[in-house]
Amino acid sequence: MVKKGAAIFEEVIQDKSNQLARVHAIVGLSQLARMDDMSFADALVPLLKDSDAEIKAQAAKWIGDIKYGKAGSELIAGLKDQNPRVRFFFSRSLGKDCECGCYSAFDHTFGRKQG
């Protein structure tokens, strides 16, 4: 039953005609990952490069909330996004589960010198 639900969420995520449904699918996959199997969050990583800024922001938010540790390089790359809301959620997620060398990325992104 869980896998069937995940498959439906993954299908909804691909339908770019309904942003709100996509956000709900992101939340659903995140909850499945949190409660059952973290691999359900694998489908969220490609959304970090989506053309819709809100989808990128929500994917980053939930990746951070569930402490999914496999998206560090994608989150670091997103710190240069044009949209401030996207940058906020990417940096927030990195701060929640920072096992990817993100402190140097923060320093570089926010102009702080190390030392």
Buried (B, 14 or more C-beta within 10 A) or exposed (E): EEEEBBEEBBEBBEEEEEEEEBBBBBBBBBBBBBEEEBEBBBBBBEBBEBEBBBBBBBBBBBBBBBBBEBBBBBBBBBBEBEBEBBBBBBBBBBEBBBEBEBEEBBEBBEEEEEE
